């Protein structure tokens, strides 16, 4: 009897359930006798032995269901080696619960921090296979992560809807898109939604350049301007600060987020009326779109095959339009940033998009 453990870690996203279903269906279809154990609320379930046996009923009808049937939580990698409040060694506890259940493999669905912990457990001797989950599409070693396209769809719909009210009132509208460290989501949603200005963490902005872009639209007769701003967008001035200086600034930050700081600066410099829209967690909620349903199912199937072949220590990835396996120790701790010289940036500029640089 094969025994497989599964957990979903970090922020939720669309298609987590579809990916788990793919793993289960692949192994079940092989004819292998198998038991699946789901750890509740991410790594916390593995640490504290909070799990339940999963049956075929758990995976019925979940292809289109958002969120995760197992629940999720954030267990920061930087504190994973630190004992909990009761002195429990978290890494040792995870290993012991793995061995108590006599698991043949642990399947981890997660983003950057979750992949680092997955690699740690692999280095500690556990059989681990992981899948790339994040709306940020920032995992190293894969061209795409599941949840990303669905989040792009949601953010794009917000931008689409803002266009009519922005036009009606002749305003500048800022739509704040998720993404603290990388700008893939903002970039793609901004392009898909026809944003006039796109601000991402990888390209520090100059507020004067943004105001110049707004003024240029005014002269062409455009009544409004749409600005897509990543959560982690940063000005050229702030980008020059040391980590200590920037931390001090943020400790006394008076704005709810960077979008409000940008809005105030635009109003002061240009006199334009500016409004901010923050879709927030809507972007990671709801049903996965058709692309993510197919993509997550494919990833899940390939993860299931790795388990059947007893190939452990890999993340299932997508490279050059093919599903591949990438060693966990090659991708753990690395982020995939948007290069300012990337072709998609150059093409966006050809279309007249301003990046504030």
GUPASE-231967 format. One line per 4 residues: number of its first residue (from 1); their letters; for each residue x, y, z of C-alpha. Coordinates in steps of 0.05 Angstrom, whole numbers, padded with zeros to 5 digits. Example, Ala and Ser with C-alpha at 12.3 -4.5 7.8 and 13.67 -1.06 7.14 Angstrom:
<pts>
1 = as = 00246:-00090:00156 ~ 00273:-00021:00143
</pts>
This chain:
<pts>
1 = xxxx = 00000:00000:00000 ~ 00029:00067:-00021 ~ 00017:00125:00027 ~ 00019:00197:00002
5 = xxxx = 00015:00260:00044 ~ -00008:00326:00015 ~ -00009:00398:00039 ~ -00022:00468:00011
9 = xxxx = 00021:00522:00040 ~ 00023:00598:00038 ~ -00029:00644:00007 ~ -00086:00607:-00028
13 = xxxx = -00099:00614:-00102 ~ -00142:00586:-00157 ~ -00130:00514:-00181 ~ -00099:00486:-00117
17 = xxxx = -00156:00435:-00115 ~ -00148:00420:-00189 ~ -00074:00406:-00179 ~ -00086:00358:-00120
21 = xxxx = -00141:00324:-00160 ~ -00091:00314:-00216 ~ -00042:00279:-00170 ~ -00096:00233:-00142
25 = xxxx = -00127:00215:-00208 ~ -00060:00198:-00239 ~ -00040:00151:-00183 ~ -00110:00121:-00177
29 = xxxx = -00113:00110:-00253 ~ -00047:00071:-00250 ~ -00081:00016:-00209 ~ -00032:00025:-00151
33 = xxxx = -00063:00015:-00082 ~ -00056:00081:-00047 ~ -00078:00120:00014 ~ -00078:00196:00014
37 = xxxx = -00069:00238:00078 ~ -00084:00312:00077 ~ -00048:00356:00126 ~ -00092:00414:00149
41 = xxxx = -00071:00486:00142 ~ -00004:00477:00108 ~ 00060:00459:00145 ~ 00024:00471:00211
45 = xxxx = -00014:00406:00199 ~ 00050:00369:00186 ~ 00084:00399:00247 ~ 00027:00384:00296
49 = xxxx = 00001:00320:00265 ~ -00065:00351:00244 ~ -00088:00309:00185 ~ -00145:00268:00156
53 = xxxx = -00148:00210:00108 ~ -00175:00232:00041 ~ -00224:00191:00000 ~ -00248:00194:-00072
57 = xxxx = -00307:00236:-00048 ~ -00259:00292:-00026 ~ -00235:00299:-00098 ~ -00302:00295:-00132
61 = xxxx = -00326:00361:-00161 ~ -00266:00403:-00140 ~ -00236:00416:-00208 ~ -00273:00482:-00212
65 = xxxx = -00270:00499:-00138 ~ -00226:00556:-00114 ~ -00186:00557:-00049 ~ -00161:00492:-00020
69 = xxxx = -00200:00435:00012 ~ -00142:00425:00061 ~ -00137:00497:00085 ~ -00072:00536:00084
73 = xxxx = -00028:00580:00127 ~ 00038:00616:00124 ~ 00096:00583:00161 ~ 00156:00630:00146
77 = xxxx = 00218:00593:00125 ~ 00262:00642:00164 ~ 00232:00616:00229 ~ 00225:00542:00210
81 = xxxx = 00288:00524:00250 ~ 00265:00562:00311 ~ 00226:00523:00365 ~ 00153:00541:00373
85 = xxxx = 00125:00575:00436 ~ 00127:00508:00472 ~ 00198:00491:00451 ~ 00178:00442:00397
89 = xxxx = 00230:00430:00342 ~ 00186:00442:00281 ~ 00231:00407:00231 ~ 00239:00346:00274
93 = xxxx = 00164:00345:00287 ~ 00149:00345:00212 ~ 00197:00288:00201 ~ 00168:00247:00258
97 = xxxx = 00096:00256:00233 ~ 00119:00236:00163 ~ 00150:00172:00191 ~ 00092:00157:00238
101 = xxxx = 00045:00154:00179 ~ 00096:00113:00140 ~ 00089:00160:00081 ~ 00123:00143:00015
105 = xxxx = 00121:00215:-00008 ~ 00099:00285:00013 ~ 00067:00329:-00040 ~ 00075:00403:-00027
109 = xxxx = 00036:00456:-00065 ~ 00065:00524:-00051 ~ 00103:00587:-00071 ~ 00173:00610:-00057
113 = xxxx = 00176:00602:00019 ~ 00139:00536:00015 ~ 00189:00509:-00036 ~ 00247:00527:00009
117 = xxxx = 00216:00486:00065 ~ 00201:00430:00016 ~ 00275:00429:-00004 ~ 00295:00430:00070
121 = xxxx = 00253:00368:00083 ~ 00281:00335:00021 ~ 00352:00348:00047 ~ 00330:00319:00114
125 = xxxx = 00315:00253:00079 ~ 00241:00257:00064 ~ 00213:00239:-00004 ~ 00184:00304:-00031
129 = xxxx = 00151:00325:-00096 ~ 00125:00396:-00103 ~ 00081:00437:-00149 ~ 00089:00512:-00166
133 = xxxx = 00032:00551:-00135 ~ 00029:00627:-00135 ~ -00010:00683:-00167 ~ 00056:00722:-00172
137 = xxxx = 00088:00675:-00223 ~ 00154:00689:-00189 ~ 00181:00618:-00178 ~ 00249:00605:-00208
141 = xxxx = 00254:00546:-00256 ~ 00184:00550:-00285 ~ 00155:00595:-00339 ~ 00087:00592:-00307
145 = xxxx = 00054:00578:-00240 ~ -00018:00557:-00231 ~ -00063:00611:-00202 ~ -00027:00665:-00242
149 = xxxx = -00072:00666:-00303 ~ -00135:00665:-00261 ~ -00109:00724:-00220 ~ -00092:00761:-00285
153 = xxxx = -00164:00750:-00307 ~ -00192:00780:-00243 ~ -00145:00840:-00243 ~ -00159:00852:-00317
157 = xxxx = -00234:00851:-00304 ~ -00224:00905:-00251 ~ -00185:00949:-00299 ~ -00238:00937:-00353
161 = xxxx = -00293:00959:-00306 ~ -00255:01021:-00283 ~ -00248:01046:-00354 ~ -00320:01067:-00361
165 = xxxx = -00324:01106:-00295 ~ -00256:01137:-00308 ~ -00279:01160:-00376 ~ -00346:01185:-00350
169 = xxxx = -00314:01229:-00296 ~ -00249:01247:-00332 ~ -00206:01221:-00275 ~ -00140:01188:-00264
173 = xxxx = -00152:01119:-00235 ~ -00100:01076:-00199 ~ -00113:01002:-00194 ~ -00067:00968:-00143
177 = xxxx = -00050:00897:-00163 ~ -00019:00845:-00118 ~ 00056:00834:-00121 ~ 00105:00858:-00068
181 = xxxx = 00170:00837:-00100 ~ 00156:00821:-00173 ~ 00112:00853:-00226 ~ 00088:00796:-00271
185 = xxxx = 00016:00801:-00248 ~ 00012:00877:-00254 ~ 00048:00876:-00321 ~ 00003:00825:-00353
189 = xxxx = -00062:00852:-00324 ~ -00041:00922:-00342 ~ -00028:00903:-00414 ~ -00091:00862:-00420
193 = xxxx = -00133:00918:-00390 ~ -00102:00973:-00432 ~ -00069:01011:-00375 ~ -00033:01074:-00396
197 = xxxx = 00018:01070:-00340 ~ 00045:01006:-00308 ~ 00089:01010:-00246 ~ 00126:00947:-00222
201 = xxxx = 00178:00935:-00168 ~ 00233:00920:-00218 ~ 00229:00988:-00252 ~ 00233:01046:-00201
205 = xxxx = 00189:01103:-00222 ~ 00197:01179:-00227 ~ 00132:01214:-00209 ~ 00148:01269:-00260
209 = xxxx = 00150:01218:-00316 ~ 00081:01193:-00295 ~ 00053:01264:-00295 ~ 00084:01276:-00363
213 = xxxx = 00048:01214:-00390 ~ -00018:01240:-00361 ~ -00006:01309:-00392 ~ 00009:01278:-00460
217 = xxxx = -00058:01241:-00457 ~ -00093:01305:-00439 ~ -00063:01340:-00500 ~ -00087:01283:-00545
221 = xxxx = -00157:01293:-00519 ~ -00161:01233:-00472 ~ -00207:01247:-00413 ~ -00176:01196:-00367
225 = xxxx = -00113:01156:-00349 ~ -00110:01085:-00322 ~ -00050:01068:-00278 ~ -00036:00996:-00257
229 = xxxx = 00009:00995:-00195 ~ 00041:00935:-00162 ~ 00038:00932:-00086 ~ 00114:00934:-00086
233 = xxxx = 00124:00992:-00135 ~ 00179:01038:-00111 ~ 00203:01107:-00131 ~ 00273:01121:-00157
237 = xxxx = 00285:01163:-00096 ~ 00266:01107:-00048 ~ 00304:01055:-00088 ~ 00368:01093:-00072
241 = xxxx = 00356:01088:00003 ~ 00394:01037:00044 ~ 00353:00980:00074 ~ 00357:01014:00142
245 = xxxx = 00334:01081:00115 ~ 00277:01049:00076 ~ 00255:01010:00137 ~ 00254:01074:00178
249 = xxxx = 00211:01108:00125 ~ 00161:01051:00124 ~ 00157:01051:00200 ~ 00129:01122:00196
253 = xxxx = 00090:01112:00131 ~ 00025:01151:00132 ~ -00007:01119:00070 ~ -00048:01054:00068
257 = xxxx = -00004:01033:00009 ~ 00041:01060:-00045 ~ -00018:01074:-00091 ~ -00044:01128:-00044
261 = xxxx = 00025:01160:-00040 ~ 00027:01162:-00117 ~ -00044:01188:-00120 ~ -00028:01246:-00073
265 = xxxx = 00035:01263:-00112 ~ -00002:01264:-00178 ~ -00057:01309:-00150 ~ -00006:01358:-00123
269 = xxxx = 00036:01361:-00186 ~ -00018:01358:-00240 ~ -00082:01380:-00206 ~ -00118:01319:-00232
273 = xxxx = -00170:01284:-00191 ~ -00144:01215:-00174 ~ -00180:01154:-00147 ~ -00150:01088:-00121
277 = xxxx = -00181:01020:-00128 ~ -00152:00960:-00090 ~ -00183:00893:-00110 ~ -00139:00858:-00059
281 = xxxx = -00153:00786:-00043 ~ -00206:00782:-00097 ~ -00148:00768:-00143 ~ -00132:00701:-00111
285 = xxxx = -00204:00681:-00099 ~ -00259:00648:-00138 ~ -00259:00591:-00188 ~ -00198:00577:-00232
289 = xxxx = -00204:00597:-00304 ~ -00202:00543:-00359 ~ -00127:00554:-00370 ~ -00110:00541:-00298
293 = xxxx = -00156:00481:-00293 ~ -00119:00448:-00351 ~ -00050:00471:-00329 ~ -00058:00450:-00256
297 = xxxx = -00086:00383:-00278 ~ -00026:00371:-00323 ~ 00022:00389:-00267 ~ -00014:00344:-00219
301 = xxxx = -00012:00286:-00267 ~ 00062:00293:-00278 ~ 00074:00298:-00203 ~ 00035:00234:-00194
305 = xxxx = 00079:00200:-00246 ~ 00142:00223:-00211 ~ 00115:00190:-00147 ~ 00099:00126:-00184
309 = xxxx = 00169:00126:-00214 ~ 00199:00140:-00145 ~ 00232:00204:-00169 ~ 00235:00250:-00110
313 = xxxx = 00266:00318:-00094 ~ 00235:00353:-00153 ~ 00186:00410:-00168 ~ 00142:00398:-00229
317 = xxxx = 00153:00458:-00274 ~ 00134:00487:-00342 ~ 00191:00504:-00390 ~ 00186:00519:-00464
321 = xxxx = 00114:00495:-00468 ~ 00131:00427:-00436 ~ 00121:00399:-00366 ~ 00189:00383:-00336
325 = xxxx = 00219:00366:-00268 ~ 00268:00414:-00234 ~ 00310:00395:-00174 ~ 00285:00429:-00111
329 = xxxx = 00355:00450:-00091 ~ 00362:00489:-00156 ~ 00299:00531:-00147 ~ 00292:00540:-00072
333 = xxxx = 00302:00611:-00050 ~ 00305:00641:-00120 ~ 00255:00691:-00148 ~ 00239:00701:-00221
337 = xxxx = 00238:00776:-00232 ~ 00214:00816:-00292 ~ 00276:00841:-00328 ~ 00272:00915:-00347
341 = xxxx = 00302:00892:-00414 ~ 00252:00836:-00425 ~ 00218:00836:-00493 ~ 00149:00844:-00462
345 = xxxx = 00172:00910:-00430 ~ 00201:00934:-00496 ~ 00137:00915:-00533 ~ 00094:00949:-00481
349 = xxxx = 00134:01013:-00491 ~ 00124:01006:-00566 ~ 00050:01009:-00550 ~ 00059:01073:-00512
353 = xxxx = 00056:01046:-00441 ~ 00094:01088:-00390 ~ 00133:01052:-00336 ~ 00153:01115:-00300
357 = x = 00226:01109:-00319
</pts>
